[in-house]
Amino acid sequence: MRQSKDDYQTLREAVRALCAQFPDAYFREIDQQRGYPEAFVSALTEAGWLAALIPEEYGGSGLGLTEASVIMEEINRCGGNSGACHGQMYNMGTLLRHGSERQKRDYLPRIASGELRLQSMAVTEPTTGSDTTRIKTRAVRRGDHYRVSGQKVWISRVQHSDLMILLARTTPLEQTSRRSEGMSLFLIDLREAVGRGLSVQPIANMVNHETNELFFDELEVPAENLIGEEGQGFRYLLDGLNAERALIAAECIGDGRWFIERVAEYGRERQVFGRPIAQNQGVQFPIARAHVNLEAASLMRFEACARFDARQSCGAEANMAKLLAADASWEAANVCLQFHGGFGFACEYDVERKFRETRLYQVAPISTNLILAYVAEHVLGLPRSF
Ligand SMILES: Cc1cc2nc3c(=O)[nH]c(=O)nc-3n(C[C@H](O)[C@H](O)[C@H](O)COP(=O)(O)OP(=O)(O)OC[C@H]3O[C@@H](n4cnc5c(N)ncnc54)[C@H](O)[C@@H]3O)c2cc1C
């Protein structure tokens, strides 16, 4: 039987209790300083929330994707931004599913405890963008190690990670029979790599999101850091994307709930023309519509998570949940900003900060158009468009 959101009240309350220690002013100040919410991420780690998806035998709490999604939703619903740390929750999935037993025993318990942060995944490149199979970063085997050269862009949380997963070509595209072949995943130890073949250039951006350009110049990577089989990296990457999409959908839903709660509260209190602004149908209908769309997105999120947890195929549901949730949170963001009038633009109301944060999800980690292309091709059987 499918779970509904009400089955997770205890979990929601526990996450909310932690988030209550980090009020709006904390995140506002971090945003204005362009800082990293270190105290918040440490508290989440110590409470074990970021290790939700790591099995108990490796030191995590072995929860399902459904529970993990509720954790992310609540963080964003409380006014925080899971984007600062969500990678720690799902990037390890690649190691868990495809790493060797030695890699899992070596890394997962330390990731679960927070001793090691695996918050980064380097896929996107400046010259190829969404066309991932054409990436140019190359890893060439030389005896007991690989040498990596190339460039990545928009790689998040590198400055707050010890480890990073890297997608690189190990067989040139022209030597493969299918373009999805010949790419491999590596575990990069950033503590050793930075300054010794890897340089990191931060990218100033619209959101307070720590993201970077990476330059690889003959970086030496031990062959034992290859994840799974050489040449299978793209397949492994796709395996992890459904979980990522469902979790991002949950973050959008959390954002959306924050926007609706704030605008409803403001609309009840703000008096103009002698009555609360939310008494006007022109104000309450857009809020109600945003709420309806958010609830629908949330159901699709639960459907995607339930299928993932039951080990059923969930590509269609995870993609649709991400699209619906990103659209619903963006609609709620616009409604919230609009009905705060001028105050929506004042930093002290936090609406403009959350507005910027939720806008990102129309583009990253996958853009809306690419999801529609997936649904068109893989769900509806329409001709491949690229
Ligand atoms: C803040 C931030 C953090 C990020 N973090 C990471 C990270 O940690 N790791 C990582 O690997 N990447 C990361 N990314 C990159 C992100 O995944 C990409 O920006 C996203 O996938 C879009 O790729 P692109 O920017 O190259 O856009 P492009 O591929 O250049 O596309 C530009 C626009 O054109 C549209 N478009 C392109 N081709 C088509 C088509 N065939 N049909 C219809 N529309 C099309 C796209 O939908 C998009 O809107 C991050 C990006 C941002 C902004």
The ligand as an SDF file (V2000), in Angstrom:
LIG
                    3D

 53 58  0  0  0  0  0  0  0  0999 V2000
   23.9580   26.2020   -9.1650 C   0  0  0  0  0  0  0  0  0  0  0  0
   24.2330   25.0010  -10.0260 C   0  0  0  0  0  0  0  0  0  0  0  0
   24.7610   23.8530   -9.4350 C   0  0  0  0  0  0  0  0  0  0  0  0
   25.0740   22.7550  -10.2320 C   0  0  0  0  0  0  0  0  0  0  0  0
   25.6940   21.6550   -9.6660 N   0  0  0  0  0  0  0  0  0  0  0  0
   26.1630   20.6660  -10.4690 C   0  0  0  0  0  0  0  0  0  0  0  0
   26.9680   19.5980   -9.9180 C   0  0  0  0  0  0  0  0  0  0  0  0
   27.2170   19.5300   -8.7080 O   0  0  0  0  0  0  0  0  0  0  0  0
   27.4670   18.6610  -10.7730 N   0  0  0  0  0  0  0  0  0  0  0  0
   27.2350   18.7070  -12.1180 C   0  0  0  0  0  0  0  0  0  0  0  0
   27.7260   17.8310  -12.8270 O   0  0  0  0  0  0  0  0  0  0  0  0
   26.4720   19.7060  -12.6750 N   0  0  0  0  0  0  0  0  0  0  0  0
   25.9460   20.6770  -11.8820 C   0  0  0  0  0  0  0  0  0  0  0  0
   25.1920   21.6970  -12.4170 N   0  0  0  0  0  0  0  0  0  0  0  0
   24.9740   21.7430  -13.8560 C   0  0  0  0  0  0  0  0  0  0  0  0
   23.5200   21.4620  -14.2470 C   0  0  0  0  0  0  0  0  0  0  0  0
   23.2580   20.0880  -14.1120 O   0  0  0  0  0  0  0  0  0  0  0  0
   23.3580   21.9980  -15.6710 C   0  0  0  0  0  0  0  0  0  0  0  0
   23.4350   23.4110  -15.6200 O   0  0  0  0  0  0  0  0  0  0  0  0
   22.0360   21.5610  -16.2850 C   0  0  0  0  0  0  0  0  0  0  0  0
   22.0050   20.1650  -16.4610 O   0  0  0  0  0  0  0  0  0  0  0  0
   21.8420   22.2380  -17.6480 C   0  0  0  0  0  0  0  0  0  0  0  0
   22.9920   22.1000  -18.4310 O   0  0  0  0  0  0  0  0  0  0  0  0
   23.6960   23.3880  -19.0960 P   0  0  0  0  0  0  0  0  0  0  0  0
   23.7940   24.4310  -18.0510 O   0  0  0  0  0  0  0  0  0  0  0  0
   24.9270   22.9650  -19.7560 O   0  0  0  0  0  0  0  0  0  0  0  0
   22.6300   23.8830  -20.1500 O   0  0  0  0  0  0  0  0  0  0  0  0
   22.5900   23.5050  -21.7090 P   0  0  0  0  0  0  0  0  0  0  0  0
   22.7080   22.0340  -21.9040 O   0  0  0  0  0  0  0  0  0  0  0  0
   23.5250   24.3930  -22.4370 O   0  0  0  0  0  0  0  0  0  0  0  0
   21.1020   23.9190  -22.0590 O   0  0  0  0  0  0  0  0  0  0  0  0
   20.6730   25.2900  -22.0060 C   0  0  0  0  0  0  0  0  0  0  0  0
   19.1690   25.3450  -22.1250 C   0  0  0  0  0  0  0  0  0  0  0  0
   18.7740   24.7930  -23.3910 O   0  0  0  0  0  0  0  0  0  0  0  0
   17.8550   23.7490  -23.2110 C   0  0  0  0  0  0  0  0  0  0  0  0
   18.1390   22.6670  -24.1630 N   0  0  0  0  0  0  0  0  0  0  0  0
   19.3600   22.1550  -24.4820 C   0  0  0  0  0  0  0  0  0  0  0  0
   19.2200   21.1640  -25.3820 N   0  0  0  0  0  0  0  0  0  0  0  0
   17.8870   21.0390  -25.6230 C   0  0  0  0  0  0  0  0  0  0  0  0
   17.1090   20.1740  -26.4470 C   0  0  0  0  0  0  0  0  0  0  0  0
   17.6680   19.2260  -27.1970 N   0  0  0  0  0  0  0  0  0  0  0  0
   15.7710   20.3370  -26.4410 N   0  0  0  0  0  0  0  0  0  0  0  0
   15.1840   21.2920  -25.6860 C   0  0  0  0  0  0  0  0  0  0  0  0
   15.8750   22.1360  -24.8700 N   0  0  0  0  0  0  0  0  0  0  0  0
   17.2030   22.0020  -24.8390 C   0  0  0  0  0  0  0  0  0  0  0  0
   18.0490   23.2440  -21.7880 C   0  0  0  0  0  0  0  0  0  0  0  0
   16.8640   22.6970  -21.2800 O   0  0  0  0  0  0  0  0  0  0  0  0
   18.4730   24.4900  -21.0580 C   0  0  0  0  0  0  0  0  0  0  0  0
   17.3580   25.1800  -20.5540 O   0  0  0  0  0  0  0  0  0  0  0  0
   24.8100   22.7920  -11.6250 C   0  0  0  0  0  0  0  0  0  0  0  0
   24.2420   23.9420  -12.2030 C   0  0  0  0  0  0  0  0  0  0  0  0
   23.9600   25.0220  -11.4130 C   0  0  0  0  0  0  0  0  0  0  0  0
   23.3990   26.2670  -12.0780 C   0  0  0  0  0  0  0  0  0  0  0  0
  1  2  1  0
  2  3  1  0
  2 52  2  0
  3  4  2  0
  4  5  1  0
  4 50  1  0
  5  6  2  0
  6  7  1  0
  6 13  1  0
  7  8  2  0
  7  9  1  0
  9 10  1  0
 10 11  2  0
 10 12  1  0
 12 13  2  0
 13 14  1  0
 14 15  1  0
 14 50  1  0
 15 16  1  0
 16 17  1  0
 16 18  1  0
 18 19  1  0
 18 20  1  0
 20 21  1  0
 20 22  1  0
 22 23  1  0
 23 24  1  0
 24 25  2  0
 24 26  1  0
 24 27  1  0
 27 28  1  0
 28 29  2  0
 28 30  1  0
 28 31  1  0
 31 32  1  0
 32 33  1  0
 33 34  1  0
 33 48  1  0
 34 35  1  0
 35 36  1  0
 35 46  1  0
 36 37  1  0
 36 45  1  0
 37 38  2  0
 38 39  1  0
 39 40  1  0
 39 45  2  0
 40 41  1  0
 40 42  2  0
 42 43  1  0
 43 44  2  0
 44 45  1  0
 46 47  1  0
 46 48  1  0
 48 49  1  0
 50 51  2  0
 51 52  1  0
 52 53  1  0
M  END
$$$$
